[in-house]
Amino acid sequence: MEGCVRWEGEGEGEGEGEKFPGPRRSTRSVPVGPLAIGGGHPVLLQSMVNVPLRDGDGCVRCVERLLAAGCRLIRFAVATRRDLFDFCSLRRRLPRAGVAYVADLHFGSELALAALEFFEKVRINPGNFGVFRTRPAYDEESFSRERERVAEQALAFFQKAARLDRAVRIGCNGGSPAGRMRWRHGEEAALFASAREMGEWAREAGLEQVVFSFKASDCARTVEENLRAARHLAEWGWDYPLHLGMTEAGNGPEGRIRGAIAVGALLSQGLGDTLRLSLAEAPEREVEFGKKLLTFVRLHPFPPPRFGGKTVAVGTGSGPADLCIGPGDGPGDGALLAIVRQILSTPHLRTLAIAPGRDEPWRREVAEWTLQSCGWGQFRTEIVACPTCGRTSYDVAAAVGAIRSRLGNLPGVRIAVMGCVVNGVGEMGHADYGYIGCGNGMVNIYRRGICLLRAVPEENAIDALEKCIYPAGKVRVQP
């Protein structure tokens, strides 16, 4: 098939096309407790416990489900020192053999320092590490002053990580570079400048056990940023493993398709040593789908991505078309991935037909989400949703379902559904509307990054969102 790629080292007959000559997986092995990332080891699947650490029984049950699904690298949200005390107590109840636990941190170098005592790996975000909470208008003096403060805190953190033999993921998210880095480097370059700055401090501190990640909330930016990151890391001479994922894939077919396109394309091009499919669903479902994606891409690599630049018309199977999606084995992850690859692998695709028969509505839904995720048409409201974690303040999956049912007929409109305010405001920067949990059963409503309504009770929040989209006097088209 034209444009398809194969992982280096795959046997003949396992995939079509030729080997991709670009960046390869890391040769550096980063130990994380009893596990290892990179260095020729299998790609590690990871997920995140979706209940707060204060709920010890809930955490234990979630970890048990993740282990049963095959996940061995498990993250916990750590927002306060109380979370560390809770994890210390919980650790005695958690399995130890063949599993490593990771702290997911935002804000506060002192908390990051403390977390190194309890976890085999700590994930930090350069955009939220050691910065002032109220950011001044920058000039050279204030930029240098803040950089010195961040450097002092980052060096102390990395030195302690090296001393305790801990691993660190420098997780760079597209929506949250530090204000000073955006001021100095611009919006696009800030992400990579932040990664290099943190990486240099880690190297200065003598920390070898570093993993990088570069995430965004849409397929095109996720793929582009990781390909650019791979080139930058090679230029800098840094052979560090890469963690793959999207910040908010969503749920249901939409979330699986978006995650599969972004992560599948990168895996097919030889990138990725560990991954998470960030679905707004039960964590074990992320792992189950991740395993299916790894197996599928290994046998049937995705072609290099070509996002945007055309519009594909979708019709029925009665007329001529460049590609016809016929009945298969029924709804399921395998059939979904096969349809996605069919679409991505069809050269010069301009018309697509859905053949009549079993599961026709489902096949149409999968095809339209695939086209929309590639920028080849607008068919439905795009709803991006963060994966659930211990910081989540409401049922994100239920909210996504209710919003999709009520407001799913708005092609070209993007709604971000975020579980908390820790990074929700920054991550939903490219959305038209934001639905952000703010704790205590309350939700903030945003339009293009501006907060319109604060602390709306959850039971009224979707009504409030709808009124913001359809103000008085505007005609609402029924789905």
N, C-alpha and C positions, 0 to 999 in steps of 0.2 A: 504494500500500500504506500503510495507516495507520501513522503514526509515523515514516516514512522521511524522510530528510533528503538534501539535495544540497549539494555544495560551492558556495560563492558563485562565480558566473561560469560554471558549467557550462551547456552548451547544452541546449535543450529536447530531450526524447526520450532523454537519456542516463541518466536516473534518474527515479524516481517520487517524488511527495510535494512538500514545499515546502522552501525554504531554511531552514537553521537560523539563528536570529537572535542566537545567543550569541557567544562569543569567536571571534576570527578568528586566522589565522596572523599571525606577526610581520611588520611592515613594515620592521623594522630588518634590514639585511643585515650579517652577520658574516663577514668574509673569513677563510678558513683556508687559507693557502698559495694555490694557484691556484683553490681552490673558494670557494663562498659558501653560507652557511646563512641561510634566511629572506629577507625583502625581496622576495618574489615569485618567488624561484628555485625550481626543482623540488625536491621532497622528496628529501633525500640519504639513501641507504642506507649503513649502515656495519656493519662486523663487526670481529672481533678475531683476531689470529694466535694459534693454539692450541698453539704450541710455544715453549719458552724461548728467549730471545735468544742464549744460548750456543750453540744449534744453528743456526748461520748458514745452512747448506744447507736445513734444514727451514723456516726463516723465509722464505727466498727462494722456495721452492716454494709455500708457503702464500700469499704475496703474489701470485704469478703466478696461482694459481687464483682468488683473490679478484678480481683485475683482469679475468680472463677472464669472471667471473660478472657484472661490471658494478659492482663496489664501488670507490669512489675515496677513501673516508675510512676509513683502516685503523689500528686500535689495537694497541698492544703493551703487555703487562704489564711494568711497571718496579717491581721490588721492592728493588733494591740499586744501589749505584754501579757495580758490575760490569756490570749490565744497560745502563747508559748507555755505558760503554766499548764493550761488545759492539755496541750499536746504532750507535755512531759508526763502527766498522769495517764494519758491515753496510751502512750507508747508501750507500756507494760502489757496492754491488751491486744496489741497489733502483732500480726505475723512478722517474723524477722528474717526467715530463710528466703533468699533469692528475691528480695524486694527492697527498694530504696524509696525514701520519703523526701519530698521536696517542699520547701517553703516558698510560697508565692507572695512577694512583698511589694508594697507601694508606700512611698513616703516614709522617711525617717531612717537615717543611717544607724542610729543607736539600736533600733529594732532589728535591722539587718545584721548588725554585729552580734546581737544576742541570739538570733536564729541559727547562726553557725554552730552554736553549742549543741543544738538538738537535731538538726537535719543533715542528711548526707549531701544535699544540694540546695542552693538558694537561687531563686530567680529574681533579678532586679531589672527595673526599667530605667535606663539612663535619664529619660525625661522627667522622672519623678524622684531622682536620687539626689538628696542633699540640696535641693533648690529652696529659695525663699518662697513662702506661701503667697505673699503679696509681691508680685514682680514689678520692679520699677521700670520706667522708660529707660532703655539701655543707652549707654554711651561707652566709650572705651574703658573708662574708669570703673563703672559699675559692672561691666562684663568681666574685667580682670578680677575684681573683688569677689564676684560670685564664683568664678572659675577656681580661684584659690581655695575658697571654702569647700567646693565640691571635691577638688583634688585631695585636700586633707582628709575628708571623710572617706572618699573612695579608696585611697591608699591604705588607710587603717583597716577598712573592710577586707580588701584583697590580701593584705599581709596576714590577717588573722585566718582567712580562708586557706592560705598556703600553709600556715603553721598547723592547722587542724586537718589538713589533707581533705578539704571539702571541694566540691565542684560548684561552679557558678555559671548560670546562664545569663548572658547580657541580652535581654529581650527588648528589641527596638520595635516599637509599634508606630505605624504610619501616622496615627492621630495624636501622638503625644511626645514629640521632641521638646526639649526644654526651650523656654522662651528665648534665652540668651543665644542658643544655637540657631534658632530660626532668624534672630536678628543678625547674627554674624554671617550665616551661610545661605540663608534663603530656605523656603519651605521644602524644596526637593532635596537639597544636599544636606539638610540638617540631620536627617536620619543616619546617613553614613558617617558624617562628621562626629556624631554622638557615639557611634559604635567604635570608631577609631580612637577617640579620646579615652573611652573607658577601657578599651583593649590595651592601649599603651600604659595606662596606670596599672592594669593587672600584670602586664609583663614587667613593669618596673618593680612591682611588689614580689615578683618571683612566682606568681601563680600560673601553673601550666594547665590546670584542669578547668578550661573555659569552653563554653558552647555559646554560639551566637544564634539569634533568630531575628527575622525581619518579617513583620506581619502587617497586613492591611485588611480592610473589610470587603474588598471586591477582588475578583479573580485576576483581572488585568494588572492591577497594582501589586498584588501579592506575587505574581509570577515575575513581573518586571523588576521589583525590588530585590527579589532573591537572586535573579540572574545578575543584576548589577552588583549585589553584595558578593557573589561568588567571584566576579571579576576583581572587585576591590580587594578582597582577602588575598587573592592570588598576587595582585600587584604589590600588596604590603608584605608578602612573604609569610602570611599567617595561615597555617594549615589546621584550622579549628573545625570541629564538627558543626553542622547546621541542623537546627530544629525547624521543622516545617509546620505550617498551619495558617489559618486565617483567624483574625481577631473575633469575628462574628460570622459564622457560616449560616446560621439560622436553624430550622428544623424541618422534618418531613422531607419530601422529595427535593424541595428547593435547597435546603441545607446540604443534603448529600451531594446534589449535583454541583453546587458551588465549591464545596470542599474537594470533590473528586476532580474537577477541572483544574483548580489551582494546584493542589498537592500532587495529583496524578501527572500533570504536565512536568512538574519539577522532578519528581521521581524518575520519569521517563528520560529526563535529560541528565541523569547521573547525579542529582543533588539529593541531600537529605540523609541524615544519620539517625534521626528520631523525629516523631511526628505526633500531632494531636489533631483529630478532626473535631473542631469546636462546635458541636451540635448543642442546641438548646433542648436537650433531652436527658434522660438518665445517663450518667457517665459511662456505664458499661456498654451502652449502645454506640458511643463513640468508638470504643475499642473493637466491638464486633464489626462495625463498618470499616474501620481502619484495616483490620485483618483482611477483609474481602477486597479492599482497594489494593493493598500490597500484592496479594495473590493475582488479581486481575491484571494489574499493570506489569507485573513480572512476565506474564504470558502474552499480554496484548498491550504493548506500550502506546501511549498517546502521542500524537504528532506534535511537533513544536507549535506553540500557540500563535494564532494570528487573530488578535482581538480587534473588533470594530471594523470600520471601513466598508460595510455592506449591510443590506437589509434582506432577510430571507422571508419569503412568503410561505405561509403554512396553509395547506388545503386538504381536501379529502383524496382518497386513493383513486378517484375516478379519472383524474386528468393527468397529463404528462408532468413529470417532476424530476429534478436531479437526484432525489433520494426518496424512497418510499419506506416508511416504518411499518412493517407488517406485524401481525399477532405473534406473540412469543409464548413463553412459559408462564406468563401472568406477572402481576406486580411483585417485585422483589428487587433486592440490591443487585443481583447478578444481571437481571434484565435491564435495570436502570443503567448500569455501567456500560452494557453493550450498546444501548441506544446512544449514550453520550459519545462513545468512541466512534460509532457509525457517523454521527454528525460531524465530529471533529476531523474525521479521516476522509470526508468527501470533498475532493477539490472543486473549486469554483461553484460552491453550493449557493444557489439563488432561490430555488423552489424546493419545498419539502412537502410530502403528502403523508397523511395518516390513513393507512388502509382500514377499511371497515372490518369489524369482527370483535372478538373478545378483547376486553380491556382497552377499547379505543379511547375513552376519556382519559385514562391514566397515561397511555402512550402519548396523547396530545399534550398533557400536562408536562411530562418529562421533556418532550421535544421543545416546547415553548420555554421552559425554564432553562434548558441548555442554550438555546439561541439567545435568550435575554442575558444570561450570565456571560456570554461571549461578546455582548454588545452588538448582536445582529438583529435586533428588533425589540420592541416593547409590547408585551402582551398582558402583564399583570402588575399589580402593586409589588414592588420589591420590598421585602421586610427582612432586614438584617437583625439578628438577635444574638446577644452574647451567650456563651455557654454558661451554664449554672455553676456556681461555686459557693463557698461558705459565706461570701459577702452578700449574696443575693437576698433581696428583701421582700420578694414576692414570687409567685409562680410564673416564671417567664414563659414557659411553654404554653400554659393556658392562656396567657395574655396574647401571645403570637397567634394562637388559633382563633381567639375572639376577634382580634384586629383583622386577620385575614378574612374571616367570615363577614365582617361588617364593612371593611374598606379594601377588599381585594380586587376591585374593578377600576383601579387608577393606573393604567400604564404610564410609565415615566415618573411616577412618584415613588420616593424612597423613604421608608419609615424605619427608624432604628429603635429597637426595643432593648433596653439595657437594665441589668439587674440592680446596679448600684451606681453611686456617683464617683466611685474611686477613679475609674478611667472612662466612665460612660460618656461624659460630656465631651472629652477630647476625641474619643473613638467615633462619635456620631457626627463629627464635623462635616461629613460629605452627604448627610441625609437631609431631606426636606423637612422632616418632622422627627422629633425625638420623644420617646416615652421612657423616662428614666426613674427608676426606683430611688427614693430618698430616705427610706427607713420608716419604721412604725406604720406600715400599711399605706404609705403615701407615695405619690408619683408626681414628678415635675414634667411639664409639657413644653417642648421647644419647637421653634420654627427656624430652620437654617441657623442653628447655633444660638439663638436668642431665646431666653426663657420667657414664655408667655404666661404660664400658670405654675404656681408653686404649691406643693403639699396638697395635691388633690387626693381625696380618699380613693383607694384602689377601686372600690365598687362603682365610682363615678368617673374614673379616669378615661375610659374608652369613649364615653359620651362626650367628655370634655375635648378629647382629641378630635372626635368627629366634628364638633362645632368649630374647632380651629380650622379644619380643612374645608368645611362647608359652612361658612358664616351665614348669618341671616340674609336671605334674599338670593343666595346662590343656589342654582338648581342642582339637585343631587340625582345622578343617573343610577338607577337601581341595577345591582349585579344580575 
